[in-house]
Amino acid sequence: MKKDLQNLLRQHNGADVRFTTMFDLYRLYRDFPGTAEADKLRHLPNERVAKLEAALVADVGDSRLIPHIQLFEFETILFCDPDAFAFYYEDCAKGVAELQKTVGGVGTPEQINDGEDSAPSKRIAKLFPDYLDAKPDAPAVISEAIALDMVRAKCPHFNQWLGILEALDQPAGSAPRGLAGR
């Protein structure tokens, strides 16, 4: 991944060119830059991700890279509106209710943890047994049914990333949404 990113950055070397990533924190490779230090922050997921994102930029060695590591995985986005599962699954009211209960117990989908049995994808697969076999179709269909504003409202780290990307196209001095406090 590092070699690919560096090659792309070299091939597209303009000052106005940016690259971004979207990696899942859950099961991130053990040799990912900054892992040893970030693991000390397992109890502080937002700080842990910030440490890993900064370490990736430092390791790649190019500030044009705008990394994003999703807390805790892509499926977090699907928890923003469990009703959207009805766009892929029939008769799914029971599973949707369980997903809603899960989110209610943690506050924000980005806080659904990365345990071996409790990561977002694992929770979905318990309720919808064919989910893992239905990748990438099921997640794509379900996520398309979820309003981006809803995801931004419920996933602060994801919102911050989008705000940074939006700011790239803003005149100097203006403040796009999502950048408060950065």
PENOR-V788903 format. One line per field, one symbol per residue. phi: phi as a letter, one per 40 degrees, with the letter a starting at -180 (. if undefined). psi: psi as a letter, one per 40 degrees, with the letter a starting at -180 (. if undefined). burial: 1 if it has 16 or more other ideal C-beta (glycine too) atoms within 10 Angstrom, else 0. A space follows every 50 residues. Layout:
BEGIN
phi = ???
psi = ???
burial = ???
END
This chain:
BEGIN
phi = .ccccccccccbcccccbbbbabcccgcdcccdgcdccccbdcbdccdcc ccccccccccgacccbcbbcccadcdccccaddccccbbcfbdccccccc cccccbgbdccccbcdbbcdcccccccbdcdccccccdcccccccbcdcc ccccbdccccccccccccbbcdgcbccgbdgb
psi = dddddddddddgeidehiiiigihdhfihdehhedddddefdegdddddd ddddddddddfheehgihhhheidedddedgddedeedhifedddddddd ddddeedideehafideeiddddddddgdedddeieddddddddehhddd dddegdddddddddddddeiiheihiieehe.
burial = 00001000100000000100101111010001110001000000100111 11101110010101111111111111111111011001100100110110 01100001111101000011111110110010010001100110010000 11011011111111001000000000011000
END
